[in-house]
Amino acid sequence: MMRQFCLPGLPSSHTRSKGATLVTCSMTLVAATILTPVAILALALKSEVEPTALRPPVPDLVELPAATFRHRAAGEFSRDGKPVTAPLVASTIKRTLAVMRNQVTDADYQRCVEAEACPVVDRDGAAPNIPIAKVSWRDAHAYASWLSRETRVQFRLPTDEEWAYAAAGRFHDDALPETLDIGNPGQRALAIYDRDANRQDRFDQARRPIGSFGANENGLLDVAGSVWEWTDTCYTRTALNARGEVATTVVNCGVRVVEGRHRTYVADFIRDARAGGCSIGTPPSNLGFRLVRDDDPWRAKRLLLAWVRRLVGRRT
């Protein structure tokens, strides 16, 4: 007896002739052969094209070449138990550094809030051309994670070294005068007071539209304007030996380096340093951020490995 083969789930009739059944099955196979790829393509387009249209655009980035440069190191330094000026160090940017041309705006951050990926922060409206402020390091980190998922481009906060390199001439050296007697704590305290008092007099505490403070030599807008920027660098306290070499370093990642018109250090959960939480130095007027594209695929693994090594070292 000759069997009749057809696609599973398709009814066959015993009243039809074998020829008619073969024709019907052949037509069904042809239709399936043509329509199945079309259906798959339609599903692919639905999953790829439509969400892409809804995703936020990749930010406007400025690409800076790899380079070695000198700048004042971040953190506190001491020698023989007395505070000293942080040394000038050579830092190397090993690959192209892609930095957001402008800071993240109110409207940018609001899209992340509406996606329920970022915490709600206290702000006035969702202006498309005003930089976001009153955000903590944790808020900025949440935004970077959300933007990375949405754009499929990895973003993160810059390190302090990367920020200094991108800021170029707008990076402010906050060292005290070289003529200061480091052995005289009273003289040092007065110098710090005078420096901080002069800073407060010059600060513009109001947020301004993007571009109000112009571009630096690298083409970045509003660097060291009225909004300070979070970095991903942890606060460190370093003790130097008599030869000026590093003896011990204590790292505190609950406090992060913040850069702007001057460098400061703020606890990672603080959104408004003027209300408290500025660990060292003059409180910044506004806390905001800009991101860099992460072109190092091994960075996360290296950071995790470094963290595990520190953890093991503390237990041994």
TORMI-181295 format. One record per residue: residue number from 1; residue in three letters; x, z, y of N, C-alpha, C in turn. Coordinates in Angstrom, 3 decimals. Layout:
<recs>
vexza	torlum	nxx	nzz	nyy	caxx	cazz	cayy	cxx	czz	cyy
NUM	ala	X	Z	Y	X	Z	Y	X	Z	Y
...
</recs>
This chain:
<recs>
vexza	torlum	nxx	nzz	nyy	caxx	cazz	cayy	cxx	czz	cyy
1	met	0.858	0.000	-1.199	0.000	0.000	0.000	0.888	0.000	1.241
2	met	0.599	-0.879	2.175	1.386	-0.983	3.407	0.947	0.105	4.386
3	arg	1.907	0.898	4.920	1.584	1.934	5.888	1.580	1.360	7.306
4	gln	0.759	1.982	8.135	0.679	1.574	9.545	1.410	2.612	10.389
5	phe	2.390	2.157	11.173	3.166	3.067	12.013	2.744	2.882	13.471
6	cys	2.541	3.993	14.132	2.205	3.956	15.547	2.801	5.199	16.190
7	leu	2.752	5.307	17.542	3.293	6.461	18.231	2.487	7.699	17.883
8	pro	3.098	8.833	17.700	2.370	10.053	17.380	1.313	10.355	18.424
9	gly	0.165	10.788	17.948	-0.909	11.161	18.861	-1.807	10.026	19.235
10	leu	-1.462	8.763	18.893	-2.322	7.640	19.226	-3.269	7.382	18.056
11	pro	-4.576	7.263	18.294	-5.533	7.077	17.202	-5.398	5.686	16.599
12	ser	-5.582	5.601	15.286	-5.624	4.311	14.600	-6.968	4.188	13.906
13	ser	-7.481	2.997	13.820	-8.809	2.776	13.250	-8.675	2.054	11.928
14	his	-9.407	2.549	10.882	-9.390	1.921	9.568	-10.172	0.620	9.559
15	thr	-10.957	0.419	10.622	-11.775	-0.800	10.652	-10.992	-1.963	11.219
16	arg	-9.841	-1.672	11.859	-9.057	-2.754	12.452	-8.226	-3.423	11.369
17	ser	-7.940	-4.652	11.615	-7.071	-5.388	10.698	-5.637	-4.948	10.912
18	lys	-4.798	-5.233	9.900	-3.390	-4.857	10.029	-2.739	-5.571	11.199
19	gly	-3.087	-6.801	11.421	-2.509	-7.562	12.539	-2.885	-6.968	13.873
20	ala	-4.177	-6.601	13.983	-4.640	-6.011	15.251	-3.940	-4.685	15.509
21	thr	-3.753	-3.895	14.438	-3.084	-2.602	14.596	-1.635	-2.782	15.021
22	leu	-0.944	-3.756	14.401	0.440	-4.013	14.768	0.562	-4.458	16.210
23	val	-0.370	-5.298	16.645	-0.366	-5.754	18.037	-0.568	-4.575	18.984
24	thr	-1.551	-3.702	18.624	-1.848	-2.547	19.473	-0.640	-1.621	19.575
25	cys	-0.010	-1.351	18.408	1.164	-0.482	18.413	2.321	-1.108	19.198
26	ser	2.488	-2.423	19.052	3.567	-3.111	19.773	3.365	-3.013	21.271
27	met	2.111	-3.230	21.686	1.814	-3.144	23.119	2.050	-1.723	23.621
28	thr	1.669	-0.729	22.790	1.872	0.665	23.194	3.351	0.984	23.326
29	leu	4.145	0.505	22.372	5.590	0.734	22.431	6.214	0.085	23.653
30	val	5.780	-1.134	23.962	6.285	-1.831	25.149	5.932	-1.061	26.409
31	ala	4.656	-0.616	26.466	4.213	0.132	27.649	5.005	1.427	27.799
32	ala	5.218	2.105	26.655	5.975	3.355	26.708	7.415	3.114	27.131
33	thr	7.986	2.024	26.638	9.376	1.695	26.982	9.533	1.451	28.474
34	ile	8.506	0.826	29.067	8.567	0.510	30.498	8.226	1.730	31.350
35	leu	7.163	2.452	30.938	6.644	3.517	31.791	7.439	4.808	31.696
36	thr	8.060	5.089	30.553	8.794	6.356	30.415	9.942	6.477	31.414
37	pro	10.808	5.456	31.545	11.856	5.568	32.577	11.289	5.703	33.982
38	val	10.156	5.032	34.225	9.528	5.144	35.546	9.064	6.567	35.795
39	ala	8.472	7.187	34.742	8.007	8.563	34.882	9.173	9.519	35.109
40	ile	10.265	9.295	34.358	11.453	10.142	34.528	12.023	9.997	35.922
41	leu	12.099	8.760	36.410	12.603	8.505	37.755	11.726	9.179	38.799
42	ala	10.397	9.108	38.576	9.473	9.739	39.527	9.684	11.239	39.577
43	leu	9.883	11.860	38.393	10.139	13.294	38.360	11.449	13.634	39.050
44	ala	12.455	12.798	38.811	13.749	13.039	39.448	13.643	12.941	40.962
45	leu	12.907	11.914	41.406	12.740	11.755	42.847	11.966	12.913	43.441
46	lys	10.993	13.401	42.696	10.196	14.513	43.184	11.031	15.778	43.321
47	ser	11.939	15.984	42.318	12.749	17.192	42.333	13.941	17.089	43.274
48	glu	14.402	15.853	43.549	15.596	15.700	44.367	15.310	15.321	45.803
49	val	14.467	14.283	45.998	14.275	13.749	47.344	13.417	14.672	48.193
50	glu	12.308	15.116	47.650	11.405	15.926	48.449	12.034	17.235	48.905
51	pro	12.666	18.023	47.990	13.300	19.244	48.469	14.416	18.993	49.467
52	thr	15.149	17.899	49.290	16.227	17.589	50.229	15.688	17.442	51.642
53	ala	14.523	16.817	51.767	13.930	16.634	53.091	13.562	17.967	53.716
54	leu	13.281	18.977	52.855	12.883	20.276	53.361	14.072	21.195	53.592
55	arg	15.233	20.848	53.064	16.395	21.697	53.222	16.918	21.644	54.652
56	pro	17.556	22.738	55.117	18.175	22.697	56.444	19.347	21.728	56.433
57	pro	19.637	21.101	57.542	20.770	20.166	57.579	22.090	20.913	57.483
58	val	23.113	20.224	57.011	24.459	20.797	57.009	24.896	20.959	58.464
59	pro	25.377	22.123	58.848	25.768	22.346	60.251	26.849	21.377	60.717
60	asp	26.892	21.190	62.031	27.942	20.379	62.636	29.265	21.130	62.503
61	leu	30.232	20.518	61.846	31.494	21.187	61.550	32.661	20.529	62.280
62	val	33.612	21.347	62.661	34.879	20.874	63.226	35.955	21.099	62.178
63	glu	36.681	20.056	61.813	37.718	20.163	60.791	39.084	20.300	61.453
64	leu	39.766	21.372	61.109	41.093	21.657	61.665	42.144	21.511	60.571
65	pro	43.290	20.921	60.868	44.304	20.695	59.834	44.982	21.988	59.410
66	ala	45.546	21.959	58.212	46.334	23.092	57.730	47.511	23.338	58.673
67	ala	47.870	24.607	58.823	48.944	24.932	59.767	49.404	26.364	59.564
68	thr	50.576	26.664	60.131	51.087	28.033	60.198	51.148	28.430	61.664
69	phe	50.691	29.627	61.982	50.659	30.069	63.383	50.929	31.569	63.425
70	arg	51.230	32.073	64.611	51.506	33.497	64.797	50.383	34.141	65.595
71	his	50.033	35.343	65.185	49.007	36.088	65.916	49.183	37.576	65.622
72	arg	48.466	38.401	66.384	48.539	39.833	66.203	47.728	40.237	64.977
73	ala	48.333	40.975	64.046	47.651	41.383	62.816	46.489	42.319	63.123
74	ala	45.465	42.262	62.272	44.306	43.135	62.417	44.569	44.472	61.733
75	gly	43.844	45.508	62.162	43.953	46.818	61.538	44.743	47.798	62.376
76	glu	44.833	49.019	61.878	45.598	50.074	62.535	46.964	50.205	61.867
77	phe	47.982	50.448	62.679	49.335	50.604	62.162	49.934	51.898	62.711
78	ser	50.727	52.531	61.875	51.386	53.764	62.297	52.806	53.800	61.746
79	arg	53.648	54.586	62.411	55.027	54.794	61.953	55.373	56.255	62.191
80	asp	55.846	56.915	61.155	56.154	58.345	61.234	54.918	59.138	61.679
81	gly	53.751	58.678	61.244	52.525	59.400	61.559	51.977	59.152	62.949
82	lys	52.618	58.271	63.730	52.177	57.997	65.097	51.677	56.554	65.191
83	pro	50.587	56.322	65.945	50.060	54.948	66.068	51.033	54.051	66.800
84	val	51.146	52.812	66.310	52.010	51.816	66.943	51.230	50.509	67.079
85	thr	51.748	49.624	67.901	51.113	48.318	68.104	51.220	47.481	66.841
86	ala	50.137	46.805	66.505	50.149	45.924	65.329	51.184	44.831	65.524
87	pro	51.898	44.462	64.471	52.956	43.454	64.614	52.400	42.040	64.748
88	leu	53.209	41.169	65.326	52.907	39.746	65.304	53.310	39.206	63.929
89	val	52.423	38.464	63.311	52.684	37.959	61.959	52.452	36.457	61.920
90	ala	53.069	35.826	60.933	52.852	34.391	60.695	51.804	34.247	59.598
91	ser	50.732	33.525	59.890	49.667	33.268	58.924	49.596	31.775	58.650
92	thr	49.293	31.436	57.406	49.232	30.032	57.008	47.828	29.668	56.560
93	ile	47.267	28.642	57.159	46.013	28.046	56.713	46.401	26.917	55.775
94	lys	46.133	27.077	54.484	46.707	26.192	53.475	45.964	24.878	53.295
95	arg	44.715	24.814	53.733	43.956	23.572	53.585	43.120	23.344	54.830
96	thr	42.535	22.169	54.936	41.685	21.863	56.092	40.632	22.947	56.263
97	leu	40.471	23.404	57.496	39.502	24.452	57.799	38.323	23.829	58.543
98	ala	37.147	23.831	57.910	35.932	23.269	58.514	35.084	24.411	59.058
99	val	34.937	24.460	60.389	34.268	25.561	61.081	33.030	25.046	61.798
100	met	31.963	25.839	61.783	30.766	25.463	62.548	31.121	25.326	64.022
101	arg	30.654	24.241	64.621	30.972	23.999	66.027	30.356	25.075	66.915
102	asn	29.177	25.512	66.596	28.529	26.560	67.384	28.074	27.696	66.481
103	gln	27.719	28.798	67.101	27.251	29.957	66.347	25.853	29.692	65.769
104	val	25.523	30.434	64.735	24.184	30.352	64.151	23.166	30.798	65.199
105	thr	22.087	30.042	65.348	21.094	30.324	66.381	19.937	31.168	65.852
106	asp	19.100	31.614	66.792	17.877	32.333	66.420	17.034	31.517	65.445
107	ala	16.838	30.241	65.779	15.983	29.378	64.956	16.594	29.160	63.573
108	asp	17.918	29.006	63.506	18.593	28.848	62.221	18.309	30.056	61.329
109	tyr	18.512	31.223	61.888	18.345	32.452	61.107	16.885	32.665	60.718
110	gln	15.962	32.281	61.599	14.546	32.475	61.309	14.106	31.688	60.079
111	arg	14.698	30.502	59.851	14.349	29.733	58.657	14.723	30.496	57.389
112	cys	15.836	31.212	57.457	16.246	32.028	56.312	15.298	33.207	56.117
113	val	14.839	33.787	57.210	13.864	34.886	57.124	12.561	34.399	56.501
114	glu	12.097	33.225	56.963	10.848	32.673	56.439	10.964	32.323	54.957
115	ala	12.164	32.017	54.500	12.399	31.745	53.080	12.552	33.037	52.282
116	glu	12.436	34.175	52.981	12.558	35.502	52.369	13.935	35.703	51.731
117	ala	14.940	35.079	52.325	16.312	35.223	51.841	17.168	36.055	52.780
118	cys	16.679	36.288	54.014	17.410	37.082	54.999	16.524	38.211	55.515
119	pro	17.104	39.361	55.811	16.325	40.457	56.392	15.835	40.111	57.791
120	val	14.692	40.648	58.166	14.171	40.478	59.529	15.044	41.290	60.477
121	val	15.394	40.707	61.616	16.187	41.414	62.616	15.424	41.441	63.933
122	asp	15.809	42.369	64.782	15.165	42.527	66.086	15.684	41.463	67.039
123	arg	14.794	40.557	67.460	15.217	39.520	68.387	14.012	39.021	69.161
124	asp	14.245	38.313	70.229	13.192	37.777	71.087	12.991	36.308	70.785
125	gly	11.922	35.984	70.042	11.609	34.593	69.756	12.567	33.979	68.765
126	ala	12.448	32.657	68.599	13.306	31.909	67.678	13.860	30.696	68.405
127	ala	14.572	30.953	69.502	15.072	29.869	70.335	16.049	29.003	69.561
128	pro	15.904	27.673	69.642	16.790	26.795	68.885	18.197	26.713	69.463
129	asn	18.391	27.153	70.716	19.706	26.991	71.343	20.297	28.309	71.831
130	ile	19.812	29.425	71.287	20.362	30.732	71.636	20.999	31.326	70.383
131	pro	22.240	31.787	70.450	22.876	32.349	69.257	22.176	33.620	68.797
132	ile	22.062	33.773	67.497	21.457	34.973	66.940	22.341	36.172	67.268
133	ala	21.725	37.321	67.492	22.454	38.561	67.748	21.711	39.696	67.045
134	lys	22.313	40.863	67.087	21.783	42.035	66.386	21.649	41.764	64.895
135	val	22.706	41.170	64.334	22.773	40.968	62.892	23.997	41.711	62.356
136	ser	23.854	42.290	61.179	24.955	42.988	60.534	25.788	42.010	59.712
137	trp	26.919	42.498	59.207	27.732	41.688	58.292	26.908	41.339	57.066
138	arg	26.103	42.258	56.605	25.272	42.013	55.420	24.243	40.921	55.696
139	asp	23.661	40.938	56.899	22.712	39.878	57.272	23.410	38.515	57.291
140	ala	24.593	38.478	57.890	25.342	37.221	57.977	25.725	36.722	56.585
141	his	26.095	37.630	55.708	26.455	37.259	54.343	25.239	36.695	53.608
142	ala	24.060	37.302	53.828	22.834	36.796	53.195	22.519	35.384	53.688
143	tyr	22.716	35.146	54.980	22.461	33.814	55.527	23.411	32.781	54.927
144	ala	24.690	33.140	54.798	25.665	32.212	54.216	25.290	31.856	52.780
145	ser	24.827	32.831	52.020	24.423	32.569	50.632	23.210	31.652	50.587
146	trp	22.244	31.902	51.465	21.030	31.062	51.503	21.367	29.635	51.924
147	leu	22.175	29.488	52.968	22.532	28.153	53.445	23.299	27.384	52.373
148	ser	24.143	28.082	51.635	24.901	27.425	50.557	23.963	26.888	49.482
149	arg	22.968	27.683	49.127	22.007	27.231	48.107	21.189	26.055	48.608
150	glu	20.759	26.110	49.852	19.864	25.092	50.384	20.562	23.760	50.635
151	thr	21.774	23.822	51.131	22.492	22.581	51.465	23.377	22.084	50.325
152	arg	23.594	22.948	49.320	24.503	22.640	48.208	25.933	22.411	48.687
153	val	26.247	23.037	49.810	27.604	23.074	50.344	27.955	24.545	50.505
154	gln	29.100	24.961	49.984	29.443	26.375	49.985	29.908	26.812	51.373
155	phe	29.240	27.856	51.908	29.610	28.410	53.208	29.917	29.901	53.064
156	arg	30.723	30.402	53.988	31.072	31.823	54.011	31.509	32.195	55.415
157	leu	31.667	33.492	55.642	32.232	33.956	56.899	33.734	33.684	56.912
158	pro	34.310	33.425	58.073	35.756	33.195	58.134	36.525	34.497	57.980
159	thr	37.758	34.401	57.549	38.645	35.561	57.606	39.086	35.754	59.058
160	asp	39.680	36.900	59.330	40.176	37.145	60.681	41.256	36.134	61.057
161	glu	42.119	35.786	60.096	43.169	34.799	60.371	42.579	33.440	60.688
162	glu	41.558	33.034	59.926	40.910	31.743	60.173	40.235	31.728	61.530
163	trp	39.594	32.835	61.891	38.929	32.903	63.203	39.962	32.775	64.321
164	ala	41.071	33.497	64.181	42.118	33.440	65.204	42.675	32.025	65.342
165	tyr	42.862	31.350	64.229	43.381	29.978	64.256	42.388	29.043	64.943
166	ala	41.099	29.175	64.592	40.084	28.308	65.187	39.880	28.626	66.671
167	ala	39.992	29.900	67.030	39.789	30.299	68.426	40.894	29.781	69.332
168	ala	42.101	29.620	68.789	43.245	29.083	69.537	43.482	29.895	70.822
169	gly	43.431	29.254	71.970	43.726	29.924	73.226	42.737	30.996	73.619
170	arg	41.595	31.064	72.941	40.604	32.091	73.271	40.728	33.324	72.381
171	phe	41.748	33.338	71.532	42.034	34.557	70.775	42.768	35.507	71.700
172	his	42.233	36.711	71.877	42.802	37.662	72.833	43.692	38.675	72.119
173	asp	44.918	38.753	72.561	45.855	39.738	72.032	45.532	41.092	72.664
174	asp	45.143	42.054	71.824	44.721	43.345	72.367	45.826	44.395	72.324
175	ala	47.085	43.930	72.280	48.205	44.870	72.218	48.354	45.617	73.541
176	leu	48.782	46.857	73.434	49.087	47.644	74.624	50.444	47.207	75.179
177	pro	50.754	47.544	76.429	52.022	47.096	77.032	53.240	47.520	76.209
178	glu	54.243	46.652	76.145	55.451	46.928	75.382	56.227	48.107	75.966
179	thr	56.034	48.355	77.265	56.765	49.440	77.925	56.174	50.810	77.621
180	leu	55.073	50.831	76.886	54.412	52.103	76.594	55.281	52.963	75.686
181	asp	55.392	54.241	76.025	56.146	55.184	75.203	55.260	55.633	74.050
182	ile	55.520	55.095	72.827	54.656	55.413	71.692	54.762	56.873	71.281
183	gly	55.830	57.544	71.737	55.975	58.958	71.424	55.187	59.851	72.350
184	asn	54.546	59.274	73.366	53.765	60.053	74.330	52.281	59.770	74.107
185	pro	51.563	60.631	73.373	50.152	60.360	73.073	49.270	60.328	74.319
186	gly	49.617	61.107	75.336	48.824	61.115	76.561	48.905	59.781	77.280
187	gln	50.102	59.221	77.359	50.291	57.915	77.999	49.530	56.825	77.237
188	arg	49.568	56.904	75.930	48.853	55.916	75.112	47.340	56.026	75.323
189	ala	46.818	57.238	75.364	45.380	57.442	75.561	44.928	56.903	76.910
190	leu	45.722	57.106	77.954	45.376	56.592	79.277	45.395	55.064	79.294
191	ala	46.373	54.468	78.612	46.459	53.003	78.562	45.231	52.422	77.860
192	ile	44.821	53.053	76.777	43.634	52.574	76.047	42.393	52.726	76.916
193	tyr	42.294	53.842	77.639	41.123	54.065	78.508	41.062	53.002	79.604
194	asp	42.187	52.728	80.242	42.201	51.718	81.312	41.832	50.342	80.762
195	arg	42.383	49.994	79.606	42.074	48.689	79.008	40.589	48.561	78.715
196	asp	39.999	49.583	78.096	38.586	49.514	77.717	37.669	49.531	78.934
197	ala	38.043	50.270	79.961	37.233	50.308	81.178	37.221	48.943	81.855
198	asn	38.361	48.275	81.900	38.420	46.944	82.490	37.605	45.940	81.678
199	arg	37.596	46.094	80.374	36.798	45.201	79.538	35.315	45.317	79.854
200	gln	34.829	46.537	79.962	33.406	46.739	80.203	32.958	46.110	81.506
201	asp	33.807	46.147	82.509	33.449	45.583	83.806	33.291	44.069	83.747
202	arg	33.994	43.405	82.836	33.992	41.947	82.782	32.965	41.378	81.799
203	phe	32.332	42.227	80.994	31.474	41.717	79.931	30.150	41.195	80.472
204	asp	29.757	40.025	80.001	28.429	39.478	80.240	27.608	39.789	78.992
205	gln	26.689	40.741	79.081	25.990	41.216	77.896	24.774	40.374	77.531
206	ala	24.377	39.451	78.388	23.221	38.610	78.083	23.637	37.422	77.222
207	arg	22.815	37.112	76.214	23.079	35.912	75.412	22.769	34.670	76.242
208	arg	23.596	33.661	76.094	23.434	32.426	76.859	23.178	31.262	75.907
209	pro	22.566	30.177	76.384	22.342	28.997	75.522	23.651	28.445	74.981
210	ile	23.572	27.804	73.831	24.738	27.198	73.192	25.431	26.254	74.182
211	gly	26.737	26.403	74.316	27.522	25.568	75.222	27.768	26.188	76.583
212	ser	27.162	27.346	76.869	27.306	27.959	78.197	28.738	28.360	78.510
213	phe	29.516	28.672	77.477	30.897	29.094	77.694	31.888	27.984	77.385
214	gly	31.373	26.766	77.227	32.237	25.608	77.042	32.899	25.550	75.679
215	ala	33.785	24.568	75.531	34.496	24.355	74.271	35.966	24.736	74.438
216	asn	36.549	25.245	73.353	37.989	25.512	73.394	38.754	24.245	73.017
217	glu	40.062	24.335	72.888	40.862	23.136	72.623	40.608	22.538	71.251
218	asn	39.966	23.298	70.360	39.607	22.776	69.047	38.189	22.199	68.992
219	gly	37.475	22.263	70.123	36.127	21.717	70.157	35.044	22.684	69.738
220	leu	35.377	23.958	69.517	34.383	24.965	69.163	33.723	25.503	70.424
221	leu	32.420	25.664	70.358	31.657	26.116	71.522	31.538	27.637	71.559
222	asp	31.625	28.180	72.767	31.284	29.578	73.054	32.153	30.594	72.324
223	val	33.378	30.209	71.988	34.294	31.170	71.385	34.636	32.234	72.424
224	ala	34.556	33.504	72.038	34.826	34.620	72.942	33.901	34.591	74.155
225	gly	32.623	34.226	73.903	31.612	34.284	74.954	30.937	35.645	74.944
226	ser	29.616	35.677	75.112	28.910	36.959	75.155	28.470	37.427	73.780
227	val	28.728	36.638	72.728	28.386	37.019	71.355	29.670	37.105	70.534
228	trp	29.930	38.298	69.999	31.065	38.501	69.097	30.691	37.984	67.710
229	glu	31.693	37.747	66.874	31.436	37.133	65.576	32.031	37.951	64.436
230	trp	31.212	38.149	63.407	31.668	38.838	62.200	32.706	37.988	61.468
231	thr	33.691	38.644	60.888	34.595	37.980	59.958	34.452	38.657	58.593
232	asp	35.096	38.070	57.592	35.017	38.611	56.241	36.182	39.546	55.930
233	thr	37.013	39.840	56.919	38.212	40.645	56.698	37.888	42.131	56.754
234	cys	38.380	42.862	55.763	38.165	44.305	55.702	39.115	45.031	56.662
235	tyr	38.675	46.181	57.113	39.504	47.023	57.966	40.627	47.648	57.132
236	thr	41.832	47.650	57.681	42.979	48.232	56.968	43.701	49.236	57.861
237	arg	44.276	50.227	57.213	45.123	51.203	57.909	46.478	51.160	57.228
238	thr	47.518	50.748	57.961	48.832	50.489	57.378	49.876	51.430	57.961
239	ala	50.665	52.013	57.069	51.781	52.861	57.485	53.082	52.090	57.300
240	leu	53.911	52.063	58.346	55.196	51.373	58.303	56.318	52.388	58.099
241	asn	57.384	51.942	57.442	58.537	52.830	57.297	59.455	52.699	58.511
242	ala	60.598	53.349	58.460	61.501	53.364	59.611	62.013	51.978	59.970
243	arg	62.069	51.072	58.982	62.553	49.707	59.240	61.433	48.764	59.684
244	gly	60.229	49.287	59.809	59.101	48.457	60.226	58.442	47.712	59.090
245	glu	58.795	48.050	57.849	58.190	47.412	56.686	56.966	48.203	56.227
246	val	56.047	47.497	55.558	54.823	48.141	55.100	55.145	49.127	53.988
247	ala	54.732	50.382	54.186	54.920	51.415	53.170	53.646	51.591	52.349
248	thr	52.513	51.797	53.026	51.224	51.941	52.343	50.137	51.260	53.168
249	thr	49.106	50.780	52.472	47.948	50.176	53.137	46.670	50.683	52.481
250	val	45.757	51.155	53.301	44.448	51.606	52.824	43.404	50.601	53.315
251	val	42.613	50.068	52.386	41.613	49.040	52.714	40.220	49.649	52.665
252	asn	39.432	49.393	53.694	38.047	49.879	53.756	37.130	48.687	54.029
253	cys	36.458	48.187	52.978	35.586	47.024	53.149	34.182	47.403	53.583
254	gly	33.942	48.693	53.829	32.690	49.091	54.463	32.721	48.862	55.960
255	val	33.912	48.548	56.483	34.118	48.210	57.893	34.778	46.844	57.939
256	arg	34.268	45.967	58.813	34.800	44.597	58.898	35.348	44.320	60.289
257	val	36.263	43.358	60.349	36.847	42.936	61.626	35.842	42.052	62.356
258	val	35.628	42.330	63.630	34.750	41.540	64.494	35.594	40.959	65.615
259	glu	35.436	39.664	65.877	36.245	38.983	66.883	35.376	38.443	68.019
260	gly	35.964	38.412	69.210	35.276	37.897	70.388	36.190	37.998	71.582
261	arg	35.693	38.570	72.660	36.538	38.749	73.839	37.635	39.777	73.581
262	his	37.421	40.593	72.586	38.473	41.442	72.062	38.153	41.702	70.598
263	arg	39.128	42.162	69.866	38.927	42.475	68.458	38.436	43.911	68.320
264	thr	37.517	44.110	67.392	37.051	45.458	67.108	36.695	45.564	65.640
265	tyr	36.249	46.740	65.222	35.977	47.015	63.813	34.636	47.734	63.724
266	val	33.720	47.173	62.929	32.351	47.669	62.898	31.895	47.843	61.453
267	ala	31.159	48.917	61.184	30.593	49.142	59.853	29.675	47.985	59.477
268	asp	29.710	47.575	58.208	29.058	46.325	57.804	27.537	46.327	57.898
269	phe	26.912	47.494	58.065	25.448	47.556	58.149	24.945	47.644	59.587
270	ile	25.857	47.722	60.559	25.482	47.884	61.967	25.044	46.549	62.558
271	arg	23.936	46.567	63.284	23.442	45.362	63.952	23.671	45.380	65.461
272	asp	23.741	46.546	66.052	23.980	46.674	67.493	25.028	47.750	67.694
273	ala	26.266	47.336	67.913	27.370	48.292	68.013	27.273	49.146	69.271
274	arg	26.512	48.685	70.267	26.368	49.478	71.486	25.591	50.759	71.231
275	ala	24.774	50.745	70.161	23.983	51.931	69.817	24.728	52.839	68.842
276	gly	25.969	52.472	68.489	26.753	53.269	67.557	27.234	52.411	66.406
277	gly	28.298	52.875	65.755	28.806	52.170	64.581	30.064	51.375	64.836
278	cys	30.509	51.322	66.094	31.776	50.649	66.386	32.889	51.620	66.025
279	ser	33.637	51.285	65.001	34.607	52.231	64.465	35.785	52.460	65.411
280	ile	36.253	51.413	66.054	37.421	51.514	66.926	37.228	50.573	68.106
281	gly	37.630	51.018	69.290	37.638	50.112	70.439	36.311	50.030	71.162
282	thr	36.268	49.132	72.134	35.079	48.936	72.955	33.991	48.221	72.161
283	pro	32.748	48.742	72.173	31.679	48.081	71.411	31.403	46.674	71.933
284	pro	31.218	45.707	71.035	30.862	44.353	71.471	29.438	44.306	72.005
285	ser	29.182	43.405	72.932	27.854	43.302	73.534	26.808	42.835	72.530
286	asn	27.147	41.805	71.749	26.204	41.230	70.788	26.959	40.866	69.513
287	leu	26.339	41.116	68.371	26.942	40.783	67.085	26.255	39.563	66.502
288	gly	27.000	38.453	66.379	26.497	37.219	65.775	27.525	36.678	64.806
289	phe	27.466	35.384	64.517	28.438	34.821	63.579	28.369	33.311	63.563
290	arg	29.434	32.711	63.056	29.478	31.309	62.669	30.177	31.257	61.314
291	leu	29.945	30.189	60.570	30.445	30.097	59.208	31.513	29.024	59.072
292	val	32.238	29.092	57.977	33.180	28.042	57.608	32.771	27.490	56.246
293	arg	33.107	26.232	56.027	32.866	25.636	54.711	33.950	26.129	53.745
294	asp	33.527	26.551	52.571	34.472	27.082	51.595	34.950	25.953	50.690
295	asp	36.159	25.476	50.932	36.714	24.371	50.141	37.594	24.854	48.995
296	asp	37.624	26.165	48.758	38.440	26.726	47.687	37.538	27.112	46.518
297	pro	37.475	26.323	45.455	36.558	26.615	44.352	36.926	27.879	43.579
298	trp	38.159	28.364	43.720	38.600	29.541	42.975	38.575	30.804	43.821
299	arg	38.125	30.704	45.058	38.204	31.849	45.957	37.422	33.049	45.434
300	ala	36.183	32.816	44.994	35.353	33.923	44.523	35.984	34.628	43.321
301	lys	36.562	33.844	42.404	37.184	34.438	41.224	38.424	35.234	41.606
302	arg	39.205	34.719	42.560	40.402	35.443	42.981	40.042	36.754	43.670
303	leu	38.992	36.730	44.494	38.554	37.951	45.161	38.060	38.977	44.151
304	leu	37.314	38.504	43.140	36.828	39.416	42.107	37.994	40.026	41.338
305	leu	38.993	39.203	41.001	40.160	39.691	40.274	40.928	40.716	41.105
306	ala	41.060	40.441	42.396	41.760	41.387	43.277	41.009	42.709	43.352
307	trp	39.674	42.624	43.395	38.857	43.837	43.446	39.017	44.649	42.169
308	val	39.010	43.974	41.004	39.184	44.665	39.721	40.561	45.336	39.662
309	arg	41.562	44.626	40.149	42.917	45.212	40.134	42.986	46.457	41.005
310	arg	42.349	46.415	42.174	42.331	47.606	43.036	41.603	48.755	42.352
311	leu	40.492	48.428	41.691	39.705	49.447	41.017	40.498	50.082	39.890
312	val	41.185	49.270	39.087	42.008	49.784	37.986	43.152	50.616	38.545
313	gly	43.731	50.162	39.647	44.840	50.897	40.246	44.429	52.273	40.724
314	arg	43.191	52.417	41.204	42.718	53.715	41.669	42.508	54.676	40.507
315	arg	42.198	54.135	39.339	41.911	55.011	38.203	43.165	55.421	37.445
316	thr	44.247	54.672	37.654	45.482	54.990	36.916	46.388	55.908	37.714
</recs>
